[in-house]
Amino acid sequence: MTLDRMPVVSDLRALLRLTGFRRLLTVRLLSQSADGVYQVALATYVVFSPEKQTSPAAIASAMAVLLLPYSLVGPFAGVLLDRWQRRQVLLYGGLLRAALAGGTAVLILASVPDWLFYASALTVTAVNRFVLAGLSAALPRVVDEERLVVANSLSPTAGTLAATAGGGLAFVVRLISGDAGHSDAAVVLLGAALYLCSALASLRMARELLGPDLGGSQPGLGAAIASTARGLAGGVRHLAEHPVAARVLASMTLMRFNYGALTVMVLMLCRYAWYENEEDGLALLGLAVAVSGAGFFAAAVLTPWAVGRLGRPGWLVLCATAAAVLVPALGLPFAPAPTLVAAFVLGFITQGSKITTDTVVQTSVDDAYRGRVFSLYDVLFNVAFVGAAAIAALLLPSDGRSVELVALVALIYAGIALTLNHWRRTGGVR
């Protein structure tokens, strides 16, 4: 079969002919490229600054400061996502992130205490998670259900690739600049400009296009905030009434935990184990990010075909099983070359699983609750990532080499595979 006649290619062409999908995708690409720029600037400032002696515990603390406070309020944002026009969320979210990122650049130049820097970064991260949940909740409004799997392959994966490209650009700027402080600030300002472009791109869509369907007059802000607690409880009950969505969310959360633990390990290996020079370690980390992005792209191409052949549960089982086998095989040598191969494999497995999970959730819950469910989804991701960093801080030595951590991750993947396979045989997931 030629490339032009492959079902995935024809479906992608059909999707790109949809004006609403193209415009929503443009917003996602600009937004997530800015995310990549901003996140790499933060990572290099916290982990690779020559004057900082980074430890696993310090990385875990930074992740906790950035992610846990939002995790406490994230579900409340989901209630507002189901009450506010999602186009407006994308517009004002982009404008706010541009302003806040600009403030972060000023703080870097001013060499302020770390707590003030983290507080600024936290505000950008909080708004960013809000926007990402809105993008996921809006996708079924511009794509029919028949092509939703392909849309979930293209859209989030294209966004991840955009983030990878943005991160790569940030690495290049950081490496070629002689002054670390000024280069970090310049990279953050580049992210701010991209956030502004994403906000302006959202204006190409009608206010009502992305929903939600409110069925009446839109409540005021005060009324929406007053009903947040009740709405959140309703979202949790709705998810509990849809066990298929709940089960795949639980599985994906554990995969996110594994990804977070291995991320901290690779950071420490690049920083201390393989190179004495911080710039060499940073260059290798940039290469690992690029290779992982290639894995994301491969997953976007192959997942719709694999789901068609194996079904959603079968593909999830295969991804978890492959990870259980390949993580120890590639990770235990603690060498750069197999670690780069592992970065590709984990990028492929994680993105393939996420594409499938997104589709199951989107097709298993009602539109009126979708924003809340995806906000809960996002919060689970944050908590899992921070929890993984905390466990890594306990297990990792200063150079990042830990057989125990690699074994723990492999066992978790094996448990996911066995549980999903049981649910697949008993009809618990579909």
N, C-alpha and C positions, 0 to 999 in steps of 0.2 A: 504494500500500500504506500503510495506517495505521501509526502508531507501535506500537500494541499487537500488530500482526501481523508486525512485522519479526522475522526469525529471531534477531537479536542480543538483542532485548528478551526474547523468550520463553526463550532460553538463559540470560540473566541471572536471570530469575525462577526458572528451574529450579535454578540454582546456589545462589541465596539460600535455597532451601528445604532445602538440605543443611546439617544442623546443624554438622557438622565444618568445612565450608567457611566458614560464617558466623563461627564462633568463631576459626578461624585468621585470617580477614580482620580481625576485631576486634583481635587482637594486632598484626597488621601495621599497621593504621591508627594505633593508639596509639603503637607503637614508632617509626614513621616520622614522625609528627607531632612527636615528641620530637626526632628527628634534625634536622628542619627548624629547630626552635627553637634547638637547640644549635649547628648549623652556622652559622646567621646570627649568633648571638652571637659565635662565633669570628671570622667574617669581619669584622664591624663592629669588633671589638676590634683585629684585626691591621691591617686596611686603612683604616678610616675614623676611627680615633682621631685627634683633632686634633694630638696631640703626636708622631705617627709620620709620617715621610716615607717612604711606601711606594713601592717600585719593582717592576718585573716580576721582578727577581732576588730581591727579598725575598719576593714571593708564591710563587715557585718554591721557595725554601728552606723556607718554611712548609709547602707541600704535601709536599716530600720528607721533612721531619721527621715529619709526621703519617702518611704513607702508606707510605713505603718500608720502614721497619722491620717493619711488619706484613706487607708483601709477602714478606719473607724467611721468615716463620713461618706465613703463611696456609695453605699446603697441608697443614701438619701438623694444623691445626684441622679440615680436611676429613676426615682419617682418624678423628679423634675423633667427628665428626658421624656417621660410619657405624658407630660403636660405642656411643655414648651415646644414650639416648632423647631424641628431638628436642624433645619437650614439656619435658623438664627443662632442655634448653639454653635454651629460650625463657624459662623461669621464672628460672633463676639468672642468665642473661644480663641480663634486665631489672633484677633486684635489684642486680647489680654495677654496671651503668651508672648507676642512680640514685645509688648511693653515690659513684661516681667523679665524676659531674657536680656533685654537691654540693661535693666537694673542689675542683673547678675554680672554682666561684663564690667560695670562700674565697680562693683564690690571686689572683683578679681584684681582690678588695677589698684584699688585702694588698700589691698592686703589686709582686709578686715579679719576679725576672729572667725574661726571655722564655724561656730554656731550660727553666725549671721549669714554666712555663705550658704549653709545648709537650709536655713529658713527661706532664703530666696529661691534656691533650687526646688524646695518642696512645693512652693506655690506654682511653679511652672509644671511640675510633675502632676499635681492635682488636676489642673485644667486639662493637661494632655490626656490623662486617663478618661476624663469626662468626654472629650472630643472623640477618642477612639471608640468608646461605647456607643456614642451617637452614630458614628460611621457604620458600625456593625448592625445596629438596629435599623438603620435607614436602607440598607442594601436590598431587602425584599420589596421595597417600594419602587425600585427602578428595574427589577429583574423578575421574570416569571419563575414559578417554582421549578419548572422543568429544567431550567439552566442554572439553578441556584448553586449546585455543586461546583459547576465550572466557574461561576461568579466568585464563590468562596475560594477557589483556587487562584484566580487571577487577582482579585482585589486585595485581600490581605497580603498575599505573597508579593505582589507588585509593590505594596507599601513597605514590606520588609526589605525588599531589594532596594527601594528608594532610601530607606534608613541606612542600609549597608553602604550605598553609594555616598550618602551624606557623611557617614562615619569615615569612609575612605578619604573623602575630601578633607575632613577635619584632621585626619592623621597626616596627610600630606602637608597641610598648612603648619601643623604643629612641628613636624620634623624639619621643615626647611627654614623655620624661623630660629634666629639665634637667641631671642629673649623669650623664655618660657611664659612669663607672666603676661606679656603683651600678646603673644601668639594665642594663648588661651582666651583672652578677652576678644581678640579679633574673630576667633572661631565662634564664640558665643554670639557676637553681633551678626555673623553670617546666618546663624540659626534664627535670630530675630527677624532678619529680612525675609527668610523663607516662610516663617510663621505669618508674616504680613501678607505675603503672596497667596498663601492658602486661604486666608480670610477673604481677600478680594476675589479669588476664584469662586468662592461659594455664592457670590452675588449673581453668577450666571444661571443659577437655579431659582425657580419660583419659590416663594416662601412656603407654600402649601405642599410642594412636591414630596417632601420626605416624611410627611406626617408629623405626629400621630393623628389618627382619626379621633377627635375628641367627642364627637356626637353632640355638641352644643357649644355654648360660649366658653371661651378659655378662661379658667380661673385666674385670679390675680396672684401675685407672688406671695402675699401674706397667706392667702387661703391654701396655696400649694404647700407652703412650708408647714402650715398647721396640720395638714393631712399627711405629712411625710411618714410619720410612724405607722399610721394605719395602712398607707399604701405599701410600705416596705413589708409589713406582715402579710399583706395580700400577695405580694410577689413571692415571698418564701412559701406560702401555702400553695400558690400556683405551681411552683417548681416541685414541691412535694407531691402534687397530684399528677405530675408527669415524670414518672420514675426513669424513663428512658433518657431524658435530658439530664436528670440528676446523676445518673450512673456515669454517663460519658464525661460530665463535668468533673466528677470525682477522679476519674482516671486521668484526665488531662491535667488536673491540679497536681497529682503525684508526678506526672512527667515534667511539669514545670519545676517541681522541687528538685528533681534530678538535674535538670538543666542549670538551675541556680547553683547547686553544689559544685558541679563541674566547671561552671564559669569562674567561681572564686578560685578553684584549684589552678585553672589555666592562668588567671591573673598573677597568682603567686609564682608559678613556674616561670612565666615570662619576666617577672620583676627580679627574681632572685636566683633561680636554679640554673638557667641556661646562659645568661649573659651578665657580665659585671657592669656593662654600660647600660644605663636606663634607656637610651635612644635605640639601641639594638633590640632590647626587649619590647619596646613600644612598636618597633617595625614588625616584629614577629606577631605581636598581638593583632596588628592591623591586617596582616596576611591571614591570620586565623579567622578574623571577622569576614574577610572577603571570601574565603573558602566556604565558610558556613553559609554565606549568602548564595553561593553556587548551589549548595544543598537545598536551600529554600526554593530556588528556581526549578531545580529538578523535581522537587515534590509537587510544585504547581503544575508541571507538565504531565506527570505520571499519575497523580492521585485520582483525577476523574476516570482515567482508564482502569486503574486498579480497583476503585470502588465499583465500577461497572462489572468487573470480573469476579471480585471477591465479596462484594457487599460492604456496607460501612463497618459492621462489626469485624468481618474478616480482615479488612485492611488495618484496623486498629490493632488487632491481635498480632498481625504480621509485623507491624512497626515496633510494638513493644518487645516481641520475641527477638527481632534483629538487634535491638538495643541491648537486651540482656546478654547476648552473645558477644557483640562487637565492642561494647564499652570496656570490659576487662582485657580483651585481646589487644585493643589499641591503646588503652590507657595505662596498663601496668608497666610497659617499658619506660614511661616517663621521659620520652625523647621527643624532640620537635617534629620529626617527620610523621610518625604514627599519630601524634596529637593533631596534626593538620588533617590527616585522613579522618580522624574521629570528629573533627569539627564539621567536615562535610557530612558525615553519616548522621550526626546529631541534628544538624540543620535540616537534613532531609526528613528524618524520622519525626522531629518535633513539628515541623511545618505540615507534613502529611497528616499527622494526627490532629493538628489544630484545624485544618481545613475540614476534615471529616466531622470533628466535634462541633464546629460552628454550624455546619449544615444540619446536623441532628437537632441542635438547640433551636435554630431558626424555624425548623419545620415541626417542632414538637410543642412549642409554646404559642400562645395567642399574641397577636400584634400589640394589643393594649398593654401587655405585660413584658414585651420584649426588651424594652429599655431597662427595666428593673433587673431582669434576668441577666442581661449582658453586663450591667454594673456589678452584680454579684459575682459573675464570672471573672471580671477584672479584679475584684477584691481578692478572690481566691488565688489568682495569679500572684498578686503582691504578697500576700501572707505566705504562700508557698515559697516564693523566692527569698524572702527575708528569713523564714525558718530554715531554708537550706543553707543560707549564709551563716546562720548561728551554729548549725551542726558542723559545717565546714570549719568554723573557727575553733571548735572543740577538737576536731580530728586532724587538722592540717598542721604539720610542722612549719617552721619559718620559710623553708624553701618550696613548700607546696607538694612534696611527694608523700602520698598517703595511700597505702594499699587498702586500709580499712575503709576509706571513703569510696574508692572505686568499687570495692566488694559490696558495700551497702547500696550504692546506686544500681549495680547489676541485679541484686536481689529484689529491689523494688520494681525494676522493670519486669523481672520474671513473675513477680506476684501480680502485676497489672495484666500481663499476658494470660496467666492462668484464670484470673477472675473474669476477664472479658470473654475468654473462650467458654467459660461456664455459662455466662449470661447469654452468649450467642446461641448455645445449644438449647437453653431453656426458654428462649424468646425474651430474655430480659433486656436486650438491646436489639435495635434493628436500624 
